[in-house]
């Protein structure tokens, strides 16, 4: 999903699938890089990124450390693109 984010910026939101296992960050980074390469042709570049855990097992404090069977199973990722 894309949202306008002010002058010469847009926010692109990605949400990982949730199959009950750990979030596949390689899959998400591949999606980011493919999107960035596509948008770069039109003068856009990544300005910043952020992640929001949406579903996890275990305690909230350990969701990204994947220790003791605790891990994020779904996450949302926001990427801000700016036009050069």
N, C-alpha and C positions, 0 to 999 in steps of 0.2 A: 504494500500500500504506500502511496506517495502523498505527502501533504505539503502545501506551500508553507515556507517558514521565513517569510520576510523577503527583503530585496536580494535577488540572486542566490537564494538558498532554498533547499527543499529537504524534507525529512522523509526518509524511506524506512519503513518498519518491516522487519522480518520476524516470523514466529516459527520456531522449530516444531517439528512433528513430535508427538508424545507416544512412544511405543513402550513406555515403562522402563526403558534403560537410560543410561546417562546421555545427556545432550551430546550430539556429534558435532564438536566444534570445527572439525575439518570440513564437514558439509556446509556449515554456516559460513566459514571463511571462503570457501569456494564460491558460494552465492555472492558474498560481498565483492570478491575480486572480479567475478564475471560482470556484475552490475557496474562496478567502477570502471571497468574497461569499456563497457558499452556506453556509459554516460560521458566518459572522457572524450570520446569522439565529438560530443556536442559542447565541450568546454567545461564540464563539471568535474570536480575533484572532491575526495573525502575531506571533510573538515574535522569531524569528530565522530566517535562511536560511543554507545552505551548499551548495557545489558540489564534486563530486568527478569529475575527468576519468576516463573509463573506457576510452576508445580515442582515439588521436590519430595524426596523421601527423607526420613530422619528429621533432625532439628534444623531450624532455619539458619543457625549459625554455621553449620557445616556443609551447606548445600553444594558449594563449588569445590570443596576439598576432597570429595569422594572417599572419605575415610569411614571405615566401619559400616559400609553398605549405604551410606548417606550420599545422595547425589541429586543434582537437578535433572528432572525428566522432561521439562519443557521450559523454554526461555524465549523472551522477546528481545529483539535487538533493534536499536535505533541507529541509523547512520545519517548524519547531516552532510549534505553535498552543497558545495558552493560553486558558483560559476566564476571562472577566471576572467 
